[in-house]
Amino acid sequence: MQKLIAIVNVIAWAGFWAFGYLAISARAGNAGQMVTAAILAALGGAVGLLAYLRLVRDAERSGYARPANRARMRDEDIPKEVV
């Protein structure tokens, strides 16, 4: 499953960069092409980001990568009711 997610990640980021370039390089008079390319670039970026985060989470869970440093609050550090 991780290989499939990795392939989706690569394809999504490739779509993000390709359609992002098309959106930026489109002529001002061709607004339809610009908007369509921008929407496809945004979708590619969103899918790529979600796939990347899924891969990172799976890598941390499997032990392949170290978990991120996370601070934990002690009970005495938690603020009491604020008046």
SULUR-V588948 format. One record per residue. RES is the residue in one letter. OMEGA is omega in whole degrees, 0 to 359 (none if undefined). NEAR is the number of other C-alpha atoms within 8 Angstrom. Layout:
res = [RES;RES]
omega = [OMEGA;OMEGA]
near = [NEAR;NEAR]
This chain:
res = [M;Q;K;L;I;A;I;V;N;V;I;A;W;A;G;F;W;A;F;G;Y;L;A;I;S;A;R;A;G;N;A;G;Q;M;V;T;A;A;I;L;A;A;L;G;G;A;V;G;L;L;A;Y;L;R;L;V;R;D;A;E;R;S;G;Y;A;R;P;A;N;R;A;R;M;R;D;E;D;I;P;K;E;V;V]
omega = [181;178;178;179;178;178;177;179;181;181;180;179;176;176;178;182;182;181;175;177;179;179;181;186;180;179;183;181;182;186;180;178;181;181;179;179;179;178;178;177;178;177;178;178;180;180;179;179;179;178;179;179;177;178;179;180;178;179;177;182;183;181;179;177;177;176;178;177;179;178;177;180;174;183;182;178;181;182;178;183;181;182;none]
near = [4;7;6;7;11;11;8;10;13;9;9;12;11;9;13;14;9;9;12;12;8;10;13;7;6;10;7;5;4;8;9;6;9;13;9;9;12;11;8;11;14;9;9;13;12;8;10;14;9;8;12;10;8;9;11;8;8;9;10;11;8;7;7;7;7;6;6;4;4;4;4;4;6;6;5;5;6;7;6;4;4;4;2]
